């Protein structure tokens, strides 16, 4: 908890490194609805003279466009009638760091504002709002995100030229924990661990996962906002590092039907304001653990609202193809002690006690997934919601358990009828994200796939 990551900078240190020629470029960024980093590259001298004092502006359509940067109608927040004006980006100086995989470059995260007020529906603001609610109640949230991905020998350009078909993964057999195939992929992962460590993103470890060429690289547990920033930058940076080596990484939840999907296992615990004591720990017996009423009620709220918050954990039509029987991705909503078949797995003990949600996919926006999960837990704390009894056995076989939503429309319908989310995020934000998710579904529904051609071209 007291670990101070390398690479973080003060404004004075940035100024000194610019003066000495060590830094020439500053990236000022913010996450969009997808979790992508948007922003500008500034000449370091101009950044120090102007941007550091006044922030910068960007078009407000960035919180409404689709994956292809196409304008999407139907958003009250930004549209042709309003003229697509500017939003203001204010640097958060606690996030200033040097990023060593780009030459002579620093980066700072920004919060987005309109009319001098935070934009409530922006992903980073939504998370900060939930964290402020927690702080008012006397808590802070700590988080970890286990992010899985596939590594390909094809570059991004080569993958595009191949129509994303017949891609070559970096290994040809399942490599879960197996160190030998990992050696073949070490040029990228060694660079990633080194550069992330030097760029204010402390790493725990990397390992092979349950697919050929599938990996996870885990970051150190951190405050929930810091973890979200680190997650977004790690995901962005790993793509850039792969590009530099003529490779590609994919964080699709399910890139191929016959291979394991990629998840973002989300670990949460609540601590005292000083960050010295895990408040999930208490005197109540839970198997070999000792837990608090706070733990029970947070877990109860998270479970109760798991279906309602599903779009923030699984935001695309493809996301729901990950939830497959005995695939290590959950299909039911239940909790258990150290059981990977359930949606919610309780792990650790003492200060490391935490709840792991296995629902989010690697495609999830970390700010939104964590914000929605905290909102659900806060509701459980307020209402003193008790969780059901812990599940024992293979949850894939349990027909009586509540199910993960089968698709995005089902999940969005659950989200829209959630009074909890409407109170936590605001009606405007819920309407905004409902339109965002439905746009993704509409784009998907319009496409004629290779599967359809193979199935129907001759025989229909």
N, C-alpha and C positions, 0 to 999 in steps of 0.2 A: 504493500500500500504506500510505502514511503519511497518507492523507486522513482528516480528522476531520469527520464529518458534523455539520451544524447540527441543533439541536433536541434533542440528547441532554442529559440532566440528571443531576446528582448529587442525592442525597437532600436536601442542604442547599439546593441551588438550587430544588428542588421546594417546600421549606418556605418559602423567601423569596417565591416567586411566589404561593403560597397566601396568605401573610400580606398581600401587596400587592393581592390580589384578581384577579391575572392568571389563576389557575387555581382551579377550583371542583370539578372531578370527576376522579377517577383510575379508569381501567379496569385491572383486574388480570385477566390472561387466560392461557390455556394452549391449545395445539392439541389437538383431539380426533382420533379415528382418521381422519376425513375431511380433517383439516387446517383445520377451522373453528375460530374463536376462541371459546372458552367462558370464562365468568368472571362477574365482578360489576362494577357501577358503584358506586364509593364516593364519598360526600361527602369532599372533600379533607381537611377537618379530622379526621374520624374515621379516615381512612386513615393520617394522620401519627401520631395518638395511639395507634392500636391495630394496624391491619393491617401497618404498616411493621415492627412489632416481633414480631408473632405470626403473620403470614400470615392465611389464611382457609380456610374449608372449603367443599367442594362435594360433591354426591352422587357416589359412585363409579360410578353407572350411566352417567355421561357417557363412559366409556371402553368402553361396550357398546351404547349405543342406536343405532338406525338413523337414516337421513337425516330421517325424520319425527319423531324423538325418541321412537319407540315402544320399549317394553321388549322385549328379545330374549332368549329363553330359551337355555340351553345354554352360557353362559360360566361357568367355575369362578371367575373373578376377582370377579364381582359377580352376584348373583341373589337371588330372593325368599328362598331358604333362609338366605342370609347376612344378609338384612334390608336390603340396599342402604344401607350406612352411608356415612360420609364419607371423602373423601380430603383431604389437607392440601395447600394451595398456598403455596409459598414463593417470594417475589419474587426474581428475578435482577436485581440492581441495575444490572448493566452494560447492561440493556435499557431503562432508564427514559428516557422521552422525552415531549416535548409533541407532540400530534398536532393540526395546525392546521386540518384540515377539520371538526373538531368544536369548538364554542365552549368555550374555557377548560378544555380537557381534556388530561390526561396519561395515559400508558399504560405498564404494565410487564408483561413476560412472567414467568410463574411456572413452576417445576418442581413436579410433583405427587409426593406421598409418602404412604405408609401405614405406620403404626407406626414413624415417624421414619426410614424407608428409602425411597430413590427407587423409584418404580414402574417396574420394568425394561421392561415392555411399552408404556409411554407413548411416543408418537412422539418427543418432544423428548429423553427419556431414552435411547431406542434410539440416536439420533444421537450424543448425548454419549458413550455407551459406545464407539461405533466411533472417535470422535475421541480418546478416552483411549487406546485400543489403538494408534492411530497415534502419539500423543504418546510412549507408552512405547517405540515403535520409533524415535523421533527425528524425526518428521515432523509437519507440520500440513497440513490440506487447505484449499485455496482453491476457491471455487465461484462460478459464475454461472448464473442460470436465465433463459432467454429465454422469457417467458410470452406466449402469444398468446390473443386473445379476440375476440369479436364485440360490436359496439356496435349497439344497437337504439334506434329512435325511440320505441318503446313503453316505458312504465314497467313495472316489475315487476308492479304491480297490473293494468295493462292486459293484459300478457302472460298473466297467470293468467286474467283474464276471457275471453280469446280461446282458452282451452284450449291455449295455446302454439302455435297454428296461425296462419298468415297474418301472421306478424310482419314488421315493416318494418325492415330493416337501415338503418344510417345512410348508406349509399351504395348505389348500384345497379349498380356494376361493380367488377371486380377493381382494387384500388388499390395494388398492391405497389410501394413506393418512390415512388408518384405523389403529389406534394405538393398538387396542386389539390384532389382530394377530401378530403385531410387537413385543408384549411382549413375545410371545413364542420363537421368534427368537433373543431376546435381548442378550442372553449369547454370541453369536458370534458378534453381532453388537456393543455391549458395549465394548467388548475387542478390536474390530477393531478401534473404535473411540479413545479409550484410547491409544492404542499402536501407531497408526498413529500420533496422537498429540505429543506423546513423542519421535517420530522418525523423526522430521523435515517435517511432512506432515500434515499441519493444516487442520482440518475438519470443514465444516459448519454444516452438518446435515445428517441424514439418514432417509429413509422413505420407506414404502411399495409402490409397483408399480402395474401396471395394469395386473398382472398375479398372480396366486397362487404361493407363495414363491418367487415372483420377488421383487427386491429391487433396490434402488440406494443410494449410499453414496457419498456426494458431498464434494469436497475440496475447499479451499479458492482460489479465483481468484489470478493469479500470472503471472510473466513473462513467456513467451511461452516456453522457454527451461526448466525453473524450473517446470512448470506445466507438461511438458512431462515426466521429470524424476520422479516427484511425482506420476503421473498416472501409469507409468510402475511399480514403486515399490509398490504402493497401490494394483495394480492388482495381482502382484506376492505375496505380503504379505497376502492378503486376502485368497488366495488359501492355503498358509501355515497355517494360523490361522484356517481355516476350517478343514484342515487335523488334526491339533492338537486336535480338538473337535470331530473327527470322522464323519465329515460332508464333503460336497463338494459344491463348487460354480462353476457355468458355465457362461462364457462370450460369448457363442455362439450367433450369431445374431438371430438365429431361432432354438431353440432346439426341438420344437414340433410344427407341422403344425397348430394345433388348438389353440395355445396360443400366446400371444403377443411376439413379438421379443424384443431383448435387444439392445438399442442404446447407442451411445456416442455423446450426443448433444454437439456440439463444439461452444463455445462462444469466439468471438474475438473483440478486439478494439485496436486502435492505440493511443499511448500516446507520449508526448514529451520526450526527452532523460532523463530528470530528474525524470520521472515517476510521475509528479505532475498534469498533465492536460490531460484529455481525448480529443484527437483531432478530434474525431467523432462529438463532440458538436460544434455547430456553430449558425448562425443567420437565416438559412433558415427554414421556417415552414414546418413541416411534421406531419400533424395531430396536436396532442398536443405537439410534440417534436420540438426541435431546433437542426438542424444538419448542418454539414459543407460540402463543396464540396468534401473533402477527403472521408467522409462517403459515399457519392453517388458513387464516382468513385471506391472505394474499393468494395462496394456491387456490382456495375456493372461488375467488373472483376470477382468476385467470381461466380456470376450467369452465366456469359458468358462461363466460363470454368468448370462449375459444372459437365458436362458429361465427360470431359477429365480427371478430377482428381478423378473420381468415383472409380477406382481401389485402390486408396490410402485410400479411405473411406470405401470401401466394397471389401476386398481383396480375398475372397473365393467364390466358387460357392454357398455355403450356405448363404452367406451374402445377396444375391438378393431375397431370400425367405422371408426376413423381409419386403420388400416393398409391402405391401398388402393394399388393399382398406379399408379405415376407421379403420386402425390398430394403429394409432398414429405415424406410420412411413410414410414418404412422398412417393408419387408416381409421383409427378410433380415438376418441377423446377420453382418456383415463390417465391415472397417475400411479406410479409404483416406485419402489426403491430399486434403483440401478437395474432397470429393465428396459432394454432398447426396443421392445415391441409396442410400447405405449407412447402417447403423444407428449406426456409430461413425466420426466424422469428425475427423481430426487437423488442428488449425488453429493459427495463430500461429507465432512463432519467437522464439528467445531467451527472455527473461523472460515473454513472452506465450504460450509453447508450452503447449497444453492438449489434452485429449481431450473432444470433444463427443459425448454420447449423444443421439441423436434419438428414442429409444424413449419417454421419458416424455411423457404427454399433459398438457394444461393442467389436467386434473382431478386430477392426482397430488398427494398430500400431500408437500410438499418434504422434510420431515424423514425420511420413510420412503424416498423415492426416493434421497436422498443417502446415508442410512445403509446401504441395501442395496448401492448402488454401491461405497461405500467398503469394505464387508465383502468384496465380490467382488474388488476390487483388492488388499486386504490378503492374501487367500488366494493370489492370483497372486504377490505379493511373497514370501510365505512359501515357496511351492512352486516359485518361479522358473519360473512358467508362461510359455512362449513363445507369442506370438500367431502366427496363420497369416500367410502373406505378404499384403501389402496388396493389396486388390482394385483392379482397373482396369476401367473401363467402366461400363455401366448395370447396377447390381445388381438392378433390377427384372426384368431379362431372364435372370438367372443361376439356372438351375434347380438347380444343384448346391449352392448355399449353404444353411446352416441357416436355418430360417424363424422369424420371430416367432410366438409362440403365436397360434392362430387365434381363441381365445376365452378367457374367464376360467376355466372349468373346466380347460382344458388347462394354463393357466398355474399355477393353484393346485396341480394334481397335480405339476408340476415343482418348485414351491416346497417341497411337503411331503416330497419325496424328497431334498432337498438337505441333505447333511451339513454343508456349509459354513454355510448359514443357521442350522441348528440349533445349531452351535457358536458362531456370532457373536451370534445373537439370544436363544438359549435355547429349549428345547422348549416352555415355557409360552407364550412370545410367538408362536411359529410356530403352535401350536394355536389361540391366540386370534385371530390374523389369518386363518387358514384359515376359521374359523367366520364371521368378519366378511365375508370375500369371498364365501363360500357363501350367506350371508344376502342379500347384494346380488343374487346370481344367482337365488335363490329368489324374491325380491320381483319381479324382472324376469319370471321364468317364469310368474308368476301373472296377469300383466296381459294383457288383450285389447286389441290395438292398433287404431288407425284403419286401418292397412294390412290387417289381417285382415278388418275389416268391408268395406273397399272390394273386397277380393278374393273373399270368400266369402259375403257377405250374400245375394246373389241366386243366384250360380252354383254354390255348393257342393251 
